[in-house]
Amino acid sequence: MKARTEKIREIAKRLLHEGKVDVVIGYARGTSPMREQPFFARTPEQADQLTWSSFCVGNTAKSLVQVARAGERAGVVAQGCASRNVVGLIVEKQVQRDKVVVIGVPCLGMVDFRKVEAQVARSEGRRVETVEEDGEELVVRGRGFEKRLKRKELLRDNCFTCQHRNPVLADELAAEPTAETGGGDIDKVAAPWEKFPAADRWARFRETFQDCIRCYACRDACPLCYCKTCFVDDARPQWLGKTQDMTDITSFHLMRAFHCAGRCTDCGACESACPQGLKMRRLTSKIEKDIRELYGYSAGMDVQAVPPMASFRPDDSDDFIKQGGEQ
Amino acid sequence: MITAYKILGKNAFEGFFGSLAQGREVYAPAQKSGKIVWAPMHSAADVDWRLDNTDMSPKEFFFPQSECLMRFKNAEGEGGRVMVPVAPLATQRVLLNIRPCDAKAFRLLDRIFVQDDMTNDPYWRDKREKTILIGQGCVNPCPECFCTSVGCGPFHEDGLDILLTDLGDRLLVKPISGKGLAMVKDLPEAAPGDIDLAGKIMAASEAAVKTYPGFEPKKLAGRTVLDIYDLPLWSSLYETCLNCGTCTFVCPTCHCFDIQDEVRGEAGRRVRNWDSCMQKLFTEHASGHNPRGEKRDRVRQRFMHKFTYIPMRRDGELGCVGCGRCVRFCPTNIDVREVVRRMGEDVEAKSK
């Protein structure tokens, strides 16, 4: 991680110094344990604050739209998933290829802070105060304890099943390419609901989303959500109720997931942003699995590709129409 | 008045719990799949003394995220429309092991929801009057909290009926309000040694709460609104903010709401829902004009509300109790302590 940090700084400084970009979007050290923050470096000096660690869990492509709309040229520090979102933004014509320099980071997977908390037993009142990275281990300290934990047991669910750890699009690389996948079988875990009978799915669905507080952090952390007015913010007409009723919560999550169909790179920013720790990927990863199986398409792999939801072919599969509930 | 401290052995807690639960619902922090949540307690054994503060603040108990205010229907022959009020809370409640920061937050919200005869929110007041707050002093402050920097503390008593100090196998009980005193009058008096021990624990706790270098809300006192409004930091701070509402929803003092009438056919209900100054729709006018149309304006609003507007209107009280939830849950780690530090820095630079 240290070597990646140094290389990211070196590249960012050079790009800013040579005036190739106006800003480099990356991460800086966070102020609280297990949190890094998105950071915009605009001068070579500021580039010294850039960092890379196991806790860079947002998606830098999210900020790219904002920067592009302001007319700035951006360098983006991006691992596999974020680089695929940069590709997606180019495909969807939100960003011009020649206005972006991708600083690619072959990724070793990011850590889920909740898994760390579970291992140090937050349930017994132990809270993590500092984390030090040591190769494939994390040294976690708090009041009266110190534990060495294995990174691979702490990876976020989406990092465990990651299919593309190496950047798909990169103008510079901050490290040698790494193993392409996270090791988990995505098709086994992508759609946990598939194995349940239709009658149980609804109960599972409710269980997944009942604690939602509708802060919309999942939407706002997502690099696919760049609409100037989101459907939940429309007032005339108002598409959606505003209450905590299951109907309203359900509508929001279903619509959000479907808006991501064929576009989601499974970067996990939504789950990492959620203050309630909801597993909303149970929806999006099922949709992505369908897209893979029905259309042989994965989002963000090719700037020339036409996404399946944005095109029509007479021989397109329509099997999904018959798959709802009863077979 | 000298408070008569009481003592309660944890082995005798069952009896005390029984007296609490007599005609009341008891809630306390509990674990739920890695989170610390507020949950109903059915017996003394359900109470877990080891937990840190809950992920979500307990404001939901007084100000539910969605609350029906009334029902209505069109009715021929009954004056055209019938409006039915919602019944008041049916039960008395106890929030056990609430933290001092949250209790203080509700004192502040009392001054907002129940200001005077003209501003007297019956929904808030009803629930407040029917709820007893039994606090637990924080013996294990969270890494993100900063209560001692905002006029609060791990053993702050403001807003509590009773304050408990965990001495291991027993609890030191300090009645604070008349209600609290009535509930503990039958417990044995505490020995001077227990009171001393609790004093030591409290001092250690206060020392353990972190202070953030440069976090000095005092620097902002006495400045005009426009002084703060025009500070340079606002032009960059907003960049990484996602404008999600997480900070406002986890905050124990955020209290903005939106009222909606949900109508189906001839009948409907009026619902009050949490709202957030981070959302664009929050300030959008029917004309389409939006006085806080840019992300920058919305981010500035949150911090100015806490550290400028509330102090101006509430005798210098800050709109923040230092619970640290927004620091912990902000997806982009926008840290209120760092924001206030920068506000102070900008203010000083301006006055040079």
Interface residues (C-beta under 8 A of the other chain):
Chain A: G30 T31 S32 P33 R35 E36 Q37 P38 F39 F40 G58 K62 S63 Q66 R114 E117 A118 R122 S123 E124 G125 R127 V128 E129 G142 R143 I213 R214 C215 Y216 A217 R219 D220 A221 T229 D233 A235 G241 K242 T243 Q244 D245 A269 S272 A273 P275 Q276 G277
Chain B: Q31 S33 G34 K35 I36 R50 L51 D52 D55 M56 P64 Q65 S66 N140 C142 P143 E144 A208 S236 E239 T240 L242 N243 C244 G245 T246 T248 F249 V250 D258 Q260 E262 V271 N273 W274 S276 Q279 K280 L281 E284 G324 V327 R328 F329 P331 T332 N333 I334 D335 R337 E338
